[in-house]
Amino acid sequence: MSFGFSIGDFLAVIQLTNKIRKEFVGAPDQFKAICDAVRNLSFVVQDVEIEVSNKDLDQKQQAELEDIAKSCRNALRELESMIDKYGDLGPTRDTRGSIVRRTWKRLKWEPSEIHELRQRIISNIALLDAFNGRITRSSIRNLVQHQDDQKRQEILNWLFPLDYSAQQSDNIARRQPGTGEWLLDSPEFKS
């Protein structure tokens, strides 16, 4: 069961992806793949947030979404700590010494760590896409069911109209003259 999970948690993931994307602005081409993965994750998270904000999720869906959000947050935090550790990815106009230091930090960046993080981010993108697809299918299924129910009710109303005034008028028109007048003329009815 998931308690305490909200859209705010997804907004935190969106903010973290945007922060990391800003860190990669101007980064060299060797970081393009991870930058693209973070960008794609940002788009998918925003799509899911929009889709989920209008829906009431059941506990199973909410727990699944919470697990995916935690996984996204963990991968992004690891990437953020790597950026802090190796830092200086973007271009700057500093002295020659700082350029050498930045280049050295870039060279120390472990490609295997980046590859593993990128794979986790891509996995999270796939999970979010699948979750979003299930939510969309469920919404479409509910919409189709509602339309079918509406059509069924229209057919029933056409076959069996519930116009009681028309039935009452028809019954009165068919009765024999004087039928039921004894009841209407009785003292109990008049009082």
Contacts in CASP RR format, 6 or more apart in sequence:
PFRMAT RR
TARGET T0000
AUTHOR 0000-0000-0000
METHOD contacts of the structure
MODEL  1
MSFGFSIGDFLAVIQLTNKIRKEFVGAPDQFKAICDAVRNLSFVVQDVEI
EVSNKDLDQKQQAELEDIAKSCRNALRELESMIDKYGDLGPTRDTRGSIV
RRTWKRLKWEPSEIHELRQRIISNIALLDAFNGRITRSSIRNLVQHQDDQ
KRQEILNWLFPLDYSAQQSDNIARRQPGTGEWLLDSPEFKS
1 59 0 8 1.000
1 63 0 8 1.000
2 59 0 8 1.000
2 62 0 8 1.000
2 63 0 8 1.000
2 65 0 8 1.000
2 66 0 8 1.000
5 62 0 8 1.000
5 65 0 8 1.000
5 66 0 8 1.000
5 69 0 8 1.000
7 49 0 8 1.000
7 52 0 8 1.000
7 53 0 8 1.000
9 66 0 8 1.000
9 69 0 8 1.000
9 73 0 8 1.000
10 45 0 8 1.000
10 48 0 8 1.000
10 49 0 8 1.000
10 52 0 8 1.000
10 69 0 8 1.000
11 49 0 8 1.000
12 73 0 8 1.000
13 45 0 8 1.000
13 69 0 8 1.000
13 72 0 8 1.000
13 73 0 8 1.000
13 76 0 8 1.000
14 42 0 8 1.000
14 45 0 8 1.000
14 46 0 8 1.000
14 49 0 8 1.000
16 73 0 8 1.000
16 76 0 8 1.000
16 77 0 8 1.000
16 80 0 8 1.000
17 38 0 8 1.000
17 39 0 8 1.000
17 41 0 8 1.000
17 42 0 8 1.000
17 45 0 8 1.000
17 76 0 8 1.000
18 42 0 8 1.000
19 80 0 8 1.000
20 38 0 8 1.000
20 76 0 8 1.000
20 79 0 8 1.000
20 80 0 8 1.000
20 83 0 8 1.000
21 35 0 8 1.000
21 38 0 8 1.000
21 39 0 8 1.000
21 42 0 8 1.000
23 80 0 8 1.000
23 83 0 8 1.000
23 89 0 8 1.000
24 31 0 8 1.000
24 34 0 8 1.000
24 35 0 8 1.000
24 38 0 8 1.000
24 89 0 8 1.000
24 90 0 8 1.000
25 90 0 8 1.000
26 89 0 8 1.000
26 90 0 8 1.000
26 91 0 8 1.000
27 35 0 8 1.000
27 89 0 8 1.000
27 90 0 8 1.000
28 89 0 8 1.000
28 90 0 8 1.000
28 106 0 8 1.000
30 106 0 8 1.000
31 89 0 8 1.000
31 114 0 8 1.000
33 114 0 8 1.000
33 118 0 8 1.000
34 79 0 8 1.000
34 114 0 8 1.000
34 117 0 8 1.000
34 118 0 8 1.000
34 121 0 8 1.000
37 118 0 8 1.000
37 121 0 8 1.000
37 122 0 8 1.000
37 125 0 8 1.000
38 76 0 8 1.000
38 79 0 8 1.000
38 121 0 8 1.000
40 122 0 8 1.000
40 125 0 8 1.000
41 72 0 8 1.000
41 76 0 8 1.000
41 121 0 8 1.000
41 124 0 8 1.000
41 125 0 8 1.000
41 128 0 8 1.000
44 125 0 8 1.000
44 128 0 8 1.000
44 129 0 8 1.000
44 132 0 8 1.000
45 72 0 8 1.000
45 128 0 8 1.000
47 128 0 8 1.000
47 132 0 8 1.000
48 65 0 8 1.000
48 128 0 8 1.000
48 131 0 8 1.000
48 132 0 8 1.000
48 135 0 8 1.000
51 132 0 8 1.000
51 135 0 8 1.000
51 136 0 8 1.000
52 65 0 8 1.000
52 135 0 8 1.000
55 135 0 8 1.000
55 139 0 8 1.000
57 65 0 8 1.000
57 135 0 8 1.000
61 131 0 8 1.000
61 134 0 8 1.000
61 135 0 8 1.000
64 131 0 8 1.000
65 131 0 8 1.000
68 124 0 8 1.000
68 127 0 8 1.000
68 128 0 8 1.000
68 131 0 8 1.000
71 120 0 8 1.000
71 123 0 8 1.000
71 124 0 8 1.000
71 127 0 8 1.000
72 121 0 8 1.000
72 124 0 8 1.000
72 128 0 8 1.000
75 117 0 8 1.000
75 120 0 8 1.000
75 121 0 8 1.000
75 124 0 8 1.000
76 121 0 8 1.000
78 117 0 8 1.000
79 117 0 8 1.000
79 121 0 8 1.000
82 109 0 8 1.000
82 113 0 8 1.000
82 114 0 8 1.000
82 117 0 8 1.000
83 89 0 8 1.000
86 105 0 8 1.000
86 106 0 8 1.000
86 108 0 8 1.000
86 109 0 8 1.000
87 102 0 8 1.000
87 105 0 8 1.000
88 98 0 8 1.000
88 101 0 8 1.000
88 102 0 8 1.000
88 105 0 8 1.000
88 106 0 8 1.000
89 106 0 8 1.000
90 102 0 8 1.000
92 98 0 8 1.000
92 102 0 8 1.000
94 102 0 8 1.000
183 189 0 8 1.000
END
